[in-house]
Amino acid sequence: MEQQRYPTIAEVRTIRPRGPWTTKSGSRLSVLVAHPLHETQDVHDDDGSPFAQTFVTATALFTYDAAECQRLPHDLRGIRMYLNDRMPMNGVGGMEFHRLRQEFVISMAGRVRWTSEDVYGATVTAVLTPGVGVFIPPWILHTYAVEEEGSALLVLCNTLYTMRSPDTYTMEEFREIQAQVRAAAPAPL
């Protein structure tokens, strides 16, 4: 039987915005997420500097683990964007992981401390302030702590949502999987 490959903390990325630029209408435009279609795509700004973040390609966002898709009673593949706003000071959320979903989480207001953990026990923390975000692959436990009243997070992910077939699992379930993985094999280098 082939051993499951789990993403690691090395695949969690901090996202920084590009811009802002003044538009024709006089407003400000910032690019929050920009990913090429293919890894080999050479994407540069007008001044020649690279701007596409190639840690995940646009096509990879729509590549799903077939076994995980089969586990779910409904097809959840798709694209979804949602806003979590008016977050209360000292609120704690997340404390969950997804087996299928990949997420871009971007701060729209305030300050949120975001912690990610892989099944091997490695962790990384990022402070999300307006325009700054994180990319999270599946199988990464994520928890956030609100450090400023009224914070807001915008999320773009590659699964749809229904109450009957969520792809959200608890911290307790993560700890069980983590214990099994740690007992079976050492962490990757």
N, C-alpha and C positions, 0 to 999 in steps of 0.2 A: 504494500500500500504506500502510495506517495505521500510524503509529509507535507502538510499545509505550509505555505509560505505566508508569513504575516508581515505587513509593513512595519517599519521601524521609525523611531523618532527622526532618523535622518531624512525621512520623506515628508515630515511636517515642515512647512516653510512659512516664514514671515513674508507678508506681501506689503509692499510700499507703493503708494500712488505715484503716478507721473503727472506732471503739470503743476499748477493749473495754467491754462491758457485762456486768453480773452477770446470769446466767440464774436461772430459778426453782430450779434444782438447786444454785446456788451456784458454778457454773463461770464461766469468762470466755468471752465470745463476741465475735469480731472479724469484720468483713466485709472480705474481701480483695479481691474483685472485685464491682462492681455496675454494670451497664450497662442502660439502658432498652431497650425493644423498638424504639422509634422515636426519631429525633432530636428531634422536637417534643414528646416526652413530658416533662411538668413533674414532676420527681421531687424531693421535699424530705423532710427529716427532720421529726420531731415539732416541733422548735423553729423550723421554717421555713427552715433552711439547706439548700442543694442538696447532694445526696450522690452522685447518679449521674454517672459520668464519661462524657460524651457524645462523646468523640473516636472511639469506635466503638460502634455499636449492637449489640444482641444479634442482630438479623437480619443485620447485615453479616458477622458471624462465619460465617454459613452461606450466604454468597454466594461462589461459586467462579468462577474464570476458566475458561470453557468450553474454551478452547484448551489450557490446562494440564491440565485433566481428561482431555482426549483423548490427551495425550502419555503418560499412565500406563497400564500394562496392566491395572490393576484400579481399581475405584472406591474411593478413599480418603476420601471425604467422611464426616464423622462427628465425634464428640467423644471426646477421650482425655485422661486425666490421668495423669501419672506423677511419680515422685519420684526425684531424683538426690541421694543422701545419702552420708554418710561420705566427703566429698570431702577429699582429702589437701592439706595446706598446700602452696602454690606450684603446685598442679595447674593446667593450662591446658586448656580444652575449648572446644567449639563449633567455631570456625574453619570455619563452614559457613553456608549459606543455604538457604532453601526457596522454591520457585517457587509453591506453592499454600498452604502452611500459614501460619496466623496463630497466635501464641503469647502467652500470659500466663505470665510466669516470675516466681515469688514466692519470696523467701528464707524458709526456715523455721528456719534456724539459721546462725550464723556470719557471715561477711563475704565477699562476692564482688564483684569489680570487673568490670562488664559493659560491653563496648564494642560499639557498633553502627555500621555504615558503609553508606551507600547507594551506588548505582552511579555517582553523580556525584562521589564522593570525600569527602563530608561525614561527619563522625563525631560521636558523642555517647557519653559515658561516664556510667554511674550506679553508685553503690556500693549493693549490695543487702545489707541487714541484715534481721533478722526482721520480716516483714510488708511490707517494701518490695519492689517488683518492677518489671518493665517489660512493656509491650505491644510486640510486634514484628510488623509486617505482613510479607507475602512480599517477597522480593528484597532483604532486608537481611542483610548479613553480620554475624554475631555471634560474639564471642569472650569467654570469661570467664577470669579469673584468681582462684584461691582465695587469700584473704588470711587465713583462719583455719581451722585444722584442724577437721574434722568439720562443715564447712558443708553445707547441704542446700538444694536448690531444688525447688519444686513447680511443675510445668508443666501448664497447661491449653491444649489446642490443638484445632484444627478438622479434623484428619486422623487416620485410623486408621494403624496401623503393621503392615507385613508386611515380612519380609526380601526378598521378591521385587519389591516395588514401592515403595521408599522415596522420599520427597519431600525428600531431603537431598542437597545438592551441595557440592563442595569449595571451598575458598578459591581454588584455581587456576582452577576454572570461573568463579567470581565475577570474578576479575581479567580473564579473557578477555572476559566480557560487559561489564565496566566499561570496558575499552579500546575496545570497539566502540561503546558508548554515548557515551563522551567524544569519539570521533572523528566521530560522526554529528551531535551536537547539543550546545549549551551546557547547563549545569545550569539547572534551573528556578529562578525567583526565590523 
